[in-house]
Amino acid sequence: MMSNRSRRAARQRFERGIFLLPSLFTLGNLFCGYYSIVSTLHGDYSQAALAIGIAIVLDGLDGRIARLTNSQTAFGSAFDSIADVLTFGMAPAALIFSWGLWDLRRIGWMTSFFFLTCAATRLARFTVQASQHDRRFFAGMPAPPAAGMLAALAFYSPARISTPGVTYFTLALVVVLSLLMISKLRYRSFKDIDLHRPQRYSIFALLAIIIWLIALEPQTVLLLLAATYTGSGPVERLWQQLRRRRVREQLPESDAGVTEASPDSEHVEPEI
């Protein structure tokens, strides 16, 4: 039989493995970002976009696994932030310049650098204020979905853009995504979903339908999903403003000032 010392040593080795597990997913995220840049240099834009998409999945898993196994560390957080700057800042910036903004030359690479700057700023702000935000929402579009939107475009049509109209549309989209990342528009984080509790069967049915659609038409469905999430922030803000205006119109004038002065907890912007 094992002695207490042997059991303690075995448990410590197991715990070191658990702490290593989230970092392995982060390492996979980093590899995908590097592979995306290499594929962009070779002109294989479909593979470059696909690598960013895989990195988004890995980035979502490393944090959840760290929370589930109670293995969150300062090193893991720092490693994740550094990997994210490469994968969701540098890789999509290189991809969008080579694929969609090449004909604009200086304007093209300066715009892609603007995207990289905003992504790095967004990630740094999240790291600094990680303990101060509402888990249900992000303030500003997260860098992974912004990178995913650009990757979805390149994956949908991997041939290099040569039409001036499409080039300028891509330029405008890159600027909009960059501004959304450093804005304070609310975006759903889906981190409030408790994986320890039973979920409704309808959620699994919905996930099965989404997976089936992605398998059926991956380029179209992934682009629609990315565009839907991108537009969710501005649409939710517009809906909130319309609802507040409707409430003010229905209330007496004496109560309208009280309503404006007392913030609705659901409408309070998080600080990240």
Secondary structure as GFF3:
##gff-version 3
##sequence-region A 1 272
A	DSSP	alpha_helix	4	41	.	.	.	ID=ss1
A	DSSP	alpha_helix	45	68	.	.	.	ID=ss2
A	DSSP	alpha_helix	74	85	.	.	.	ID=ss3
A	DSSP	pi_helix	86	90	.	.	.	ID=ss4
A	DSSP	alpha_helix	91	100	.	.	.	ID=ss5
A	DSSP	three_ten_helix	102	104	.	.	.	ID=ss6
A	DSSP	alpha_helix	106	128	.	.	.	ID=ss7
A	DSSP	three_ten_helix	130	132	.	.	.	ID=ss8
A	DSSP	beta_strand	137	139	.	.	.	ID=ss9
A	DSSP	alpha_helix	143	156	.	.	.	ID=ss10
A	DSSP	alpha_helix	164	182	.	.	.	ID=ss11
A	DSSP	beta_strand	186	188	.	.	.	ID=ss12
A	DSSP	alpha_helix	201	216	.	.	.	ID=ss13
A	DSSP	alpha_helix	218	250	.	.	.	ID=ss14
A	DSSP	alpha_helix	253	261	.	.	.	ID=ss15
A	DSSP	three_ten_helix	265	267	.	.	.	ID=ss16
###
